[in-house]
Amino acid sequence: MIPRVYFYFGDLWWDIWLVERFNKMKKYVLYKQLVKKYPIVKKLKNTEKDREKLRLFFINEYKKHFKEIADSVAHFQKVWEKKNDKFMHALCCVLQVKPPKNRVIKGYISINPICPRDWKGWSFCITYTMLDSGKIRTTAHEITHMFYFKKLIDEFPKINTKMFNEHGREWRLSEVLAPIIMNDPRIVKVIGKTPLHTYACGDDILLKFDELYKEHLKKKTSFVTFYKKARKLADKLL
């Protein structure tokens, strides 16, 4: 059975964990996005008292927007159902990877503005305030990461998987390649065009990787061959 995405109501633990992690990374671009949405985060310290304040704050946010989030879960499940099988098939063709059988991917619709993912647990968050088009692109983006990492593990069993979540070169490369992969014509047919942009590098650098991907499509090389070239380019530019 082809992998399926099921959507759920928020995840308070993930919200708290993310704030605690990003409070140690204040220069990180997504931290600024988090603070812009929830200024209270900037005032918090790493104490149990402040963690309790954060828990209560997020609980109240979920209470305040309960109906909107619940409605979004029910509505977007129907929206994604129309895309799921075609997207999974297209993505597996693009990455030349076998889909894991009977895999359930969990999508949490939450108050979290950053949209984190857990590639090991095959789960991710999207923000309830997004339009359907934004939810579709973000869902596709996070799933692309998961299948991309599966491809690397399949092909390179000794690869350091810790680098998939750390802000090192392997992680940055995945963020650079995700929007490029999503603009592969086979995926565009299913979800439409994706803005060719990433917070992992400047647009000038991103375009160099995009040119490499277009060459890969033109020459019909294997995805692994493309990845090896992209990895060498990442060593120079990322």
C-alpha positions as CSV (number, residue, x, y, z in Angstrom):
1,M,0.0,0.0,0.0
2,I,1.3,3.4,-1.0
3,P,2.2,5.8,2.0
4,R,-0.6,7.9,3.2
5,V,-0.7,11.2,5.2
6,Y,-3.2,11.6,8.0
7,F,-3.7,14.9,9.7
8,Y,-4.1,15.5,13.4
9,F,-4.8,18.3,15.8
10,G,-1.6,20.1,16.9
11,D,1.2,18.7,19.1
12,L,1.9,20.7,22.3
13,W,5.1,18.7,23.1
14,W,6.5,19.6,19.7
15,D,5.7,23.3,20.2
16,I,7.4,23.5,23.6
17,W,10.5,21.4,22.4
18,L,11.0,23.7,19.4
19,V,10.9,26.9,21.4
20,E,13.4,25.5,23.9
21,R,15.7,24.4,21.1
22,F,15.5,27.7,19.2
23,N,16.1,29.7,22.3
24,K,19.7,28.4,22.0
25,M,19.9,29.5,18.4
26,K,18.8,33.1,18.4
27,K,20.6,34.0,15.2
28,Y,18.8,31.3,13.3
29,V,16.3,32.8,10.7
30,L,13.4,30.7,11.9
31,Y,13.9,31.9,15.5
32,K,13.1,35.4,14.3
33,Q,10.0,34.1,12.6
34,L,8.9,32.4,15.8
35,V,9.5,35.6,17.9
36,K,7.6,37.7,15.4
37,K,4.5,35.4,15.8
38,Y,4.9,34.9,19.6
39,P,6.9,37.8,21.2
40,I,6.6,36.0,24.6
41,V,9.3,33.6,23.4
42,K,11.9,36.3,23.5
43,K,11.4,36.9,27.2
44,L,11.6,33.2,28.2
45,K,14.6,31.8,30.1
46,N,15.6,28.1,30.5
47,T,13.8,27.6,33.8
48,E,10.9,25.3,34.8
49,K,8.9,28.4,35.7
50,D,9.2,29.9,32.2
51,R,8.5,26.5,30.6
52,E,5.3,26.4,32.6
53,K,4.4,29.8,31.3
54,L,5.0,28.7,27.8
55,R,2.9,25.6,28.2
56,L,0.0,27.6,29.5
57,F,0.4,30.2,26.8
58,F,0.3,27.6,24.0
59,I,-2.6,25.7,25.6
60,N,-4.6,29.0,25.6
61,E,-3.7,29.6,22.0
62,Y,-5.0,26.1,21.1
63,K,-8.2,26.8,23.1
64,K,-8.6,30.2,21.4
65,H,-8.3,28.7,17.9
66,F,-9.7,25.2,18.6
67,K,-12.5,25.3,16.1
68,E,-10.4,26.8,13.4
69,I,-7.7,24.1,13.8
70,A,-10.2,21.3,14.1
71,D,-12.0,22.5,10.9
72,S,-8.7,22.8,9.1
73,V,-7.8,19.2,10.0
74,A,-11.0,17.9,8.6
75,H,-11.0,20.1,5.5
76,F,-7.4,19.7,4.6
77,Q,-7.5,15.9,4.9
78,K,-10.0,15.9,2.1
79,V,-7.9,18.3,0.1
80,W,-4.7,16.2,0.4
81,E,-6.5,12.9,-0.3
82,K,-6.9,14.1,-3.9
83,K,-3.2,14.6,-4.2
84,N,-1.7,11.9,-2.0
85,D,-1.3,8.9,-4.4
86,K,-0.2,11.0,-7.4
87,F,2.3,12.9,-5.4
88,M,3.8,9.9,-3.8
89,H,4.1,8.2,-7.1
90,A,5.7,11.2,-8.8
91,L,8.1,11.8,-5.9
92,C,9.3,8.2,-5.9
93,C,9.9,8.4,-9.6
94,V,11.9,11.6,-9.3
95,L,14.0,10.3,-6.4
96,Q,14.2,6.8,-7.9
97,V,13.3,5.4,-4.4
98,K,11.0,2.6,-3.3
99,P,8.2,3.8,-1.0
100,P,8.0,2.2,2.4
101,K,5.0,-0.2,2.4
102,N,2.0,0.8,4.5
103,R,3.8,3.9,5.9
104,V,1.6,6.3,7.7
105,I,2.9,9.9,7.7
106,K,1.5,12.1,10.5
107,G,0.8,15.8,9.7
108,Y,0.0,18.0,12.7
109,I,-2.0,21.1,12.0
110,S,-0.9,23.5,14.7
111,I,-0.3,27.0,15.9
112,N,3.4,26.5,15.2
113,P,4.6,29.0,12.5
114,I,7.8,27.2,11.7
115,C,6.5,23.9,10.4
116,P,9.1,21.4,11.8
117,R,9.6,17.8,10.7
118,D,10.8,14.6,12.2
119,W,12.2,12.5,9.4
120,K,12.7,9.5,11.7
121,G,9.1,9.5,12.9
122,W,7.8,10.5,9.4
123,S,5.8,13.4,10.9
124,F,5.6,17.2,10.5
125,C,3.7,20.3,11.4
126,I,1.9,22.8,9.3
127,T,0.3,26.0,10.5
128,Y,-3.5,26.2,10.5
129,T,-3.5,29.8,9.2
130,M,-2.0,28.8,5.8
131,L,-4.2,28.7,2.7
132,D,-4.8,25.3,1.1
133,S,-2.1,26.1,-1.5
134,G,0.4,26.8,1.2
135,K,-0.5,23.7,3.2
136,I,-0.1,21.6,0.0
137,R,3.3,23.0,-0.8
138,T,4.5,22.6,2.8
139,T,3.2,19.1,3.1
140,A,4.9,18.2,-0.1
141,H,8.1,19.9,1.0
142,E,8.3,17.9,4.3
143,I,7.5,14.6,2.6
144,T,10.2,15.3,0.0
145,H,12.7,15.6,2.8
146,M,11.6,12.3,4.3
147,F,11.9,10.4,1.0
148,Y,15.1,12.2,0.1
149,F,16.7,11.0,3.4
150,K,15.4,7.5,2.8
151,K,17.0,7.5,-0.6
152,L,20.4,8.5,0.9
153,I,20.1,5.8,3.6
154,D,19.2,3.2,1.0
155,E,22.2,4.1,-1.2
156,F,24.7,5.0,1.5
157,P,24.0,2.8,4.5
158,K,27.0,4.3,6.5
159,I,25.9,7.9,6.0
160,N,25.8,10.0,9.2
161,T,22.1,10.4,9.7
162,K,22.7,12.8,12.6
163,M,23.5,15.4,10.0
164,F,19.9,15.2,8.6
165,N,18.6,17.2,11.6
166,E,21.7,19.3,12.5
167,H,22.5,22.6,10.8
168,G,25.4,21.2,8.9
169,R,26.1,20.8,5.2
170,E,23.9,17.7,4.7
171,W,20.9,19.4,6.2
172,R,21.5,22.6,4.2
173,L,21.9,20.6,1.0
174,S,18.5,19.0,1.7
175,E,16.9,22.4,2.1
176,V,18.5,23.6,-1.1
177,L,17.4,20.6,-3.1
178,A,13.9,20.3,-1.8
179,P,12.4,23.3,-3.7
180,I,14.4,22.3,-6.8
181,I,13.0,18.7,-6.7
182,M,9.5,20.0,-6.1
183,N,9.8,21.9,-9.4
184,D,10.5,18.8,-11.3
185,P,7.8,18.7,-14.1
186,R,6.5,15.4,-12.8
187,I,5.7,16.9,-9.4
188,V,4.5,20.2,-10.7
189,K,1.8,18.3,-12.6
190,V,0.4,17.3,-9.2
191,I,0.9,20.2,-6.8
192,G,1.7,23.1,-9.1
193,K,4.8,25.4,-9.1
194,T,6.8,26.0,-5.9
195,P,8.7,29.2,-5.3
196,L,12.4,28.6,-6.0
197,H,13.7,29.9,-2.7
198,T,15.2,28.6,0.5
199,Y,16.4,30.1,3.8
200,A,19.5,27.8,3.6
201,C,21.3,29.9,1.1
202,G,21.0,32.9,-1.3
203,D,19.1,32.7,-4.5
204,D,22.3,33.0,-6.6
205,I,23.7,29.8,-5.0
206,L,20.3,28.1,-5.3
207,L,20.3,28.7,-9.0
208,K,23.6,26.9,-9.4
209,F,22.1,23.8,-7.9
210,D,19.0,24.2,-10.1
211,E,21.2,24.3,-13.2
212,L,22.8,21.1,-12.1
213,Y,19.4,19.5,-11.6
214,K,18.2,20.6,-15.1
215,E,21.4,19.1,-16.5
216,H,20.5,15.8,-14.7
217,L,17.0,15.8,-16.2
218,K,18.4,16.6,-19.7
219,K,21.0,13.8,-19.6
220,K,18.7,11.4,-17.8
221,T,21.3,10.5,-15.2
222,S,20.5,8.6,-12.0
223,F,19.4,10.6,-9.0
224,V,22.5,9.2,-7.1
225,T,24.8,10.6,-9.8
226,F,23.1,14.0,-9.5
227,Y,23.3,13.8,-5.7
228,K,27.1,13.2,-5.8
229,K,27.6,16.2,-8.0
230,A,25.4,18.3,-5.8
231,R,27.3,17.1,-2.7
232,K,30.6,18.3,-4.3
233,L,29.1,21.6,-5.1
234,A,27.7,21.9,-1.5
235,D,31.3,21.4,-0.2
236,K,32.3,24.5,-2.1
237,L,29.2,26.7,-1.6
238,L,27.3,25.7,1.5
